[in-house]
Amino acid sequence: MKLFLLLLLTSCASQTIYYWGHYEELLYTEYQSPGAASPDIQVLKLEEDVQIAKSKNKPLPPGFYAHMGYQYLQLGKPEEAQRSFEAEKAQFPESAVLMDRFLSKFKKGKVK
């Protein structure tokens, strides 16, 4: 009986299609304690997550690349930010309006 119950419970456990890595933790920290996780530490962890997600052949969640792009902007790295915003738009076409708005600032030269 216990084995049956255990199998039943584990078969009902939801499997996420995304690799979340540090993303949720970083967002939580950002909103709960602004400045507690500096942009350089966040980028380091997010870049690590990108590599792990690739090795596991799992996509990253919505907003991941947009958040990463924002952190790159905070570090004064507009080229990396632009690549991240483009990656967000490519992976999640529903983000196109917002990402295009961000990307238009690069084309207008407002971001350096």
Order of alpha helices (4+ residues) and beta strands (2+ residues): alpha-alpha-alpha-alpha-alpha-alpha
